[in-house]
Amino acid sequence: MPQKLLRAATVPTEVIGRLEMWGRAIRTVRVHRSIGAADLCRRIGVSRATLNRLENGDPGAGVAAYLTALLALGMFDDAVPELDPTIWTFKETGRVRTARPREQAGDDDYF
């Protein structure tokens, strides 16, 4: 069995909270719309075990599986709003200087 990429102990609590919220939403909407687990699994291309992990907010489940489930259930745009392009676009203002490493005392005695 493959090892999980992320463990709950290494994931920030804000991320865990969001994944649990997405998982509850996926389960609630699926049950409310009378969509069987097997049917949703077929629609999003995951196993029943993976769907269980999604619905429980497991951080080891792939983000693509979460997003695909949200999309299939019509919740994608509400759960994952599009980012403002100004976040990753900016004007180049010049070169950034990098810090020079400090010389350690006694380094010149090394050679």
Buried (B, 14 or more C-beta within 10 A) or exposed (E): EEEEEBEBEEEEEEEBEBBBEBBEBBBEBBEEEEBEBEEBBEBBEBEEEBBBBBBEBBBBBBEEBBBBBBBBBEBBEEBBEEEEEEEEEEEEEEEEEEEEEEEEEEEEEEE
